[in-house]
Amino acid sequence: MLELDIKGILLLFFIGAFFVTYTLIPIIIKIVEYKNFTDKPNHRSSHSKNVPTLGGIAFYVTLIFVLFFIEKWDDSNVSIYIIPGLTILFLAGLKDDILVISPASKLTAQVLAIIFVLANETMQIRGLNGFLGINQIPFYLSVLISVFTMIVIINAYNLIDGIDGLASIIGIIISTTFGFGFYFLQLYYFAILSVVVIAMLAAFLRFNLSYKNKIFMGDTGSLIIGFMISIFTIKFLAIDADRLEKIPFYLENIPLVLLAILVIPMFDFGRVFFIRLFNKKNPFKPDRNHTHHILIDLGISHSNVSIILGILNVLLILLMIYLSTRLKNIPIILIFCIVIIILFYILYRLNFSFSNLRKKLFFRNKMEDFKSKIKNKKH
């Protein structure tokens, strides 16, 4: 009976979260346009006109409502720990979208938000289930792993919010995968939260891909969604081994499956970070070297780039789950590394080819301008 009930509850929360987000966004668009808090295009932008931002306000309001009504399924009292962290990142993102804050201030806000979540005992990692031969880990190492993992996930998700639809589609795929996992393990509180994130992103996607009522989620939204995804990830790592026995693959492969779920934002984060350091640039300074920028510069539309990367994300998740049912983690790590190296190389060749083409076109235009000047002087 409970199984039937929870399905209806999940559907109810999906409809409710979708409705609240869908209703709030047009109101936010009008206020943002009236106050002129629009995102103005620059050399890095993929849009050519001012676009309202602060779509993340709708996410925050929806989540606060949900965390109030979800109390019945909150056996570990997690909501009280999530709300302060969510509020800290909401305020940091809001200030960054309106006034811009330093990377150090943004990082400080993230650490504070993470500390609140990790204060709950059920969110603390106690072991890695045999991953690389590691079972139990000391408390201090658990905290370091959790803080590092959550910071990387939050910032990785923040970085993929660069073109229309991408952050929403990837967020929906990630949250859907976690939602199935939590439902299968009967962790209904987190299953509901996953469904709510899916609903919010689905409602937001309708406006993000619109021509007339377009809006960006901004740092306000990407920090909130990244924070929720990081919570799902840490919770999965913190689940008791007894409950995890239901999973149909080797438990030691759980970190690799989680990495596959997060592969698109994590891959882009690692690639961009490495390239900036290699070129002796500030790793936190924005540029147009992201995976989605390379594909867009090749002439692929925003929506198609988002769909391509979304499909790639799904395929890698399915591949990792399949391999995890048959292989232990060392062979899978080798396969995963080979796949990542291939993706690195393909993007390098695409970027290199496009850069050469751009240089050739630039040189040709310069030569034509030079010839025209010479002709004009003769005449």
C-alpha positions in Angstrom: 0.0 0.0 0.0 2.9 2.3 0.8 4.4 1.8 -2.6 1.1 3.0 -4.2 0.9 5.9 -1.9 4.4 7.1 -2.4 3.9 7.1 -6.2 0.9 9.4 -5.9 2.8 11.6 -3.4 5.7 11.9 -5.8 3.3 12.9 -8.6 1.6 15.4 -6.3 4.9 17.0 -5.4 6.0 17.1 -9.0 2.8 18.9 -10.1 2.9 21.3 -7.1 6.6 22.2 -7.6 6.1 22.6 -11.4 3.0 24.9 -10.8 4.7 27.1 -8.2 7.9 27.6 -10.3 5.9 28.1 -13.5 3.7 30.7 -11.8 6.6 32.6 -10.2 8.9 32.9 -13.2 6.7 35.4 -15.3 6.3 37.5 -12.2 10.1 37.5 -11.7 10.6 38.4 -15.4 8.4 41.5 -15.0 10.1 42.7 -11.8 13.6 42.1 -13.2 12.8 44.0 -16.4 11.3 46.8 -14.4 14.3 47.0 -12.1 16.7 46.5 -15.1 18.5 43.5 -13.5 19.0 41.9 -16.9 22.1 40.0 -18.1 23.8 42.2 -20.6 25.7 40.5 -23.4 29.6 40.7 -23.5 32.4 38.9 -25.4 31.7 35.6 -23.6 27.9 35.7 -24.0 25.9 33.4 -26.2 23.0 35.8 -26.4 22.8 39.1 -28.3 20.3 41.1 -26.2 19.5 41.8 -22.6 17.9 38.9 -20.9 16.2 38.8 -17.4 18.1 36.7 -14.9 17.4 35.7 -11.2 15.3 32.7 -12.2 16.8 31.0 -9.2 14.4 33.0 -7.0 11.6 30.7 -8.1 13.7 27.7 -7.1 14.4 29.0 -3.6 10.7 29.8 -2.9 9.6 26.4 -4.3 12.1 24.5 -2.2 11.2 26.4 1.0 7.5 25.5 0.5 8.4 21.8 -0.2 10.7 21.5 2.8 7.8 22.7 4.9 5.4 20.1 3.5 7.9 17.3 3.4 8.3 17.0 7.1 6.3 13.7 7.3 9.0 11.9 5.4 12.0 13.6 7.1 12.9 10.9 9.5 16.4 12.3 10.1 15.4 16.0 10.5 17.5 16.9 7.4 15.4 19.9 6.3 16.5 22.0 9.3 20.1 21.6 8.1 19.3 22.2 4.4 17.3 25.4 4.9 20.2 27.6 6.3 22.6 26.3 3.6 20.0 26.9 0.9 19.4 30.5 2.2 23.1 31.3 2.4 23.6 30.3 -1.2 20.4 32.0 -2.3 21.7 35.3 -0.8 25.2 34.9 -2.2 23.8 34.1 -5.7 21.4 37.0 -5.6 24.1 39.4 -4.7 26.4 38.0 -7.4 23.7 38.3 -10.0 22.9 41.9 -9.1 26.3 43.4 -7.8 28.9 40.6 -8.5 30.9 39.2 -5.7 34.5 37.9 -5.5 35.3 34.2 -6.0 36.5 34.1 -2.4 33.2 35.4 -1.1 31.3 32.9 -3.2 33.5 30.0 -1.9 33.1 31.1 1.7 29.3 31.1 1.3 29.5 27.5 -0.2 31.6 26.3 2.7 29.2 27.7 5.2 26.2 26.1 3.5 28.0 22.8 3.3 28.9 22.9 7.0 25.2 23.1 7.9 24.4 20.1 5.9 27.2 18.0 7.2 26.3 18.8 10.8 23.5 16.2 10.3 24.8 12.8 11.2 23.0 11.0 8.4 24.8 13.1 5.9 28.3 12.0 7.1 30.2 9.4 5.0 31.5 6.5 7.1 33.1 4.4 4.5 33.6 3.8 0.7 32.3 0.2 0.6 35.6 -1.2 -0.6 36.4 1.4 -3.3 40.1 1.0 -4.0 40.2 -1.3 -1.0 38.9 1.4 1.4 36.1 0.6 3.8 35.9 2.7 7.0 37.4 6.2 7.0 38.1 8.5 9.9 35.8 11.4 10.7 38.2 14.2 9.6 38.8 12.5 6.2 35.0 12.0 5.8 34.6 15.8 6.3 37.4 16.7 3.9 36.0 14.4 1.2 32.5 15.7 1.7 33.4 19.4 1.6 35.7 19.0 -1.4 33.1 16.9 -3.3 30.3 19.3 -2.6 32.3 22.4 -3.6 33.4 20.8 -6.8 29.9 19.7 -7.7 28.4 23.2 -6.9 31.0 25.0 -9.0 30.9 22.4 -11.8 27.2 22.8 -12.2 27.5 26.6 -12.0 30.0 26.5 -14.9 27.8 24.6 -17.3 25.1 27.3 -17.0 26.4 29.0 -20.1 23.9 28.3 -22.9 20.1 27.9 -23.1 18.8 24.7 -21.8 22.0 22.9 -20.9 22.0 23.3 -17.1 18.3 22.4 -17.0 18.6 19.3 -19.1 21.7 18.0 -17.3 20.1 18.8 -14.0 17.0 16.9 -14.9 19.0 13.9 -16.0 21.1 13.9 -12.8 18.1 14.4 -10.5 16.1 11.7 -12.4 18.9 9.2 -11.9 19.2 10.0 -8.2 15.4 9.9 -7.9 15.2 6.4 -9.2 18.0 5.4 -6.9 16.4 6.9 -3.8 13.0 5.4 -4.7 14.6 2.0 -5.2 16.3 2.2 -1.8 13.1 3.5 -0.2 14.6 6.8 0.8 11.4 8.7 0.0 12.4 12.0 1.5 15.3 12.4 -1.0 13.2 10.8 -3.8 10.7 13.6 -3.3 13.4 16.3 -3.3 14.8 14.8 -6.5 11.3 14.9 -8.1 10.9 18.5 -7.0 14.2 19.6 -8.6 13.1 17.8 -11.8 9.8 19.7 -11.8 11.5 23.1 -11.1 13.9 22.6 -13.9 11.2 21.4 -16.3 9.1 24.5 -15.6 12.2 26.8 -15.9 13.2 25.2 -19.2 10.0 26.3 -20.8 11.0 29.9 -20.3 14.8 29.5 -20.7 14.2 28.2 -24.3 11.5 30.9 -25.0 12.1 33.7 -27.5 9.6 36.2 -25.9 9.8 35.3 -22.2 13.3 34.2 -21.8 15.0 34.1 -18.4 18.3 32.8 -17.1 18.6 31.0 -13.7 21.7 33.1 -12.9 24.1 32.2 -10.1 21.1 32.3 -7.8 19.7 29.3 -9.6 22.8 27.4 -10.5 24.2 27.6 -6.9 20.9 26.3 -5.5 20.5 23.4 -8.0 24.2 22.6 -7.7 23.8 22.5 -3.9 20.8 20.1 -4.1 22.7 17.8 -6.5 25.7 17.8 -4.1 23.4 16.9 -1.3 22.0 13.9 -3.3 25.6 12.8 -4.1 26.8 12.9 -0.5 23.7 11.2 0.8 24.2 8.4 -1.6 27.8 8.0 -0.3 26.5 8.1 3.3 23.9 5.4 3.0 24.4 2.4 5.3 25.9 -0.6 3.6 23.0 -2.8 4.7 20.5 -0.7 2.7 22.9 -0.6 -0.3 22.8 -4.4 -0.6 19.7 -4.0 -2.7 21.7 -2.3 -5.5 22.3 -4.7 -8.4 26.0 -3.9 -8.9 29.2 -4.1 -6.9 29.0 -1.6 -3.9 32.7 -0.7 -4.4 31.7 0.9 -7.8 29.3 3.4 -6.2 31.7 6.4 -6.4 32.3 5.6 -10.1 28.6 5.4 -10.8 28.1 8.8 -9.1 31.0 10.2 -11.2 29.2 8.9 -14.3 25.9 10.6 -13.2 27.8 13.9 -12.8 30.2 13.4 -15.8 29.2 16.3 -18.0 29.6 19.1 -15.4 32.6 17.4 -13.8 34.3 16.8 -17.1 33.8 20.4 -18.2 35.0 21.7 -14.8 38.2 19.6 -14.8 39.0 20.4 -18.4 38.5 24.1 -18.1 40.4 24.2 -14.8 43.3 22.3 -16.2 43.5 24.4 -19.4 43.5 27.7 -17.4 46.2 26.5 -15.1 48.2 25.1 -18.1 48.0 28.5 -19.8 49.0 30.2 -16.6 45.6 32.0 -16.2 43.5 32.5 -13.2 41.4 29.2 -12.9 38.4 31.2 -11.6 38.5 33.8 -14.5 35.6 33.2 -17.0 36.4 32.4 -20.6 34.9 30.9 -23.7 36.7 27.6 -23.5 33.9 25.4 -22.1 32.7 22.3 -23.9 29.4 23.9 -24.9 31.2 27.0 -26.3 33.4 24.8 -28.5 30.3 23.0 -29.9 28.4 26.3 -30.4 31.4 27.8 -32.2 31.2 24.9 -34.7 27.8 26.1 -35.7 25.6 23.9 -33.5 22.5 25.6 -32.0 22.1 26.0 -28.2 19.2 23.5 -28.0 21.1 20.9 -30.1 24.3 21.3 -28.0 22.2 20.8 -24.8 20.5 17.7 -26.3 23.8 16.2 -27.5 25.5 16.6 -24.1 22.4 15.3 -22.4 22.3 12.2 -24.5 26.1 11.7 -23.9 25.4 12.0 -20.1 22.7 9.3 -20.3 24.8 6.9 -22.4 27.8 7.2 -20.0 25.5 6.6 -17.0 24.1 3.4 -18.6 27.5 2.3 -19.6 28.9 2.7 -16.1 25.9 0.9 -14.5 26.3 -2.0 -17.0 30.1 -2.2 -16.3 29.6 -2.0 -12.6 27.5 -5.2 -12.6 30.3 -7.1 -14.2 33.6 -5.6 -13.2 35.4 -4.4 -10.1 36.5 -0.8 -9.8 40.1 -1.0 -11.1 39.2 -2.2 -14.7 36.3 0.3 -14.7 38.6 3.2 -13.7 40.9 2.3 -16.6 38.0 2.2 -19.1 36.6 5.5 -17.6 40.0 7.2 -18.0 40.3 6.0 -21.6 36.8 7.5 -22.4 37.7 10.8 -20.7 41.1 11.0 -22.6 39.2 10.3 -25.9 36.7 13.1 -25.1 39.6 15.5 -24.2 41.3 14.7 -27.5 38.2 15.1 -29.6 37.4 18.5 -28.0 41.0 19.6 -28.4 41.0 18.7 -32.1 37.6 20.5 -32.6 38.8 23.6 -30.7 42.1 23.5 -32.5 40.5 23.1 -35.9 38.1 25.9 -35.3 40.8 28.2 -33.9 42.8 27.7 -37.0 39.8 28.3 -39.2 39.1 31.5 -37.2 42.7 32.7 -37.6 42.6 32.0 -41.4 39.4 33.9 -41.8 40.8 36.8 -39.7 44.0 36.8 -41.8 42.0 36.7 -45.0 39.8 39.6 -43.9 42.9 41.6 -43.0 44.5 41.0 -46.3 41.3 42.0 -48.2 41.1 45.2 -46.1 44.8 45.9 -46.9 44.3 45.4 -50.6 41.2 47.6 -50.6 43.2 50.4 -48.9 46.0 50.1 -51.5 43.4 50.3 -54.4 41.8 53.3 -52.8 45.1 55.1 -52.5 45.9 54.4 -56.2 42.5 55.8 -57.2 
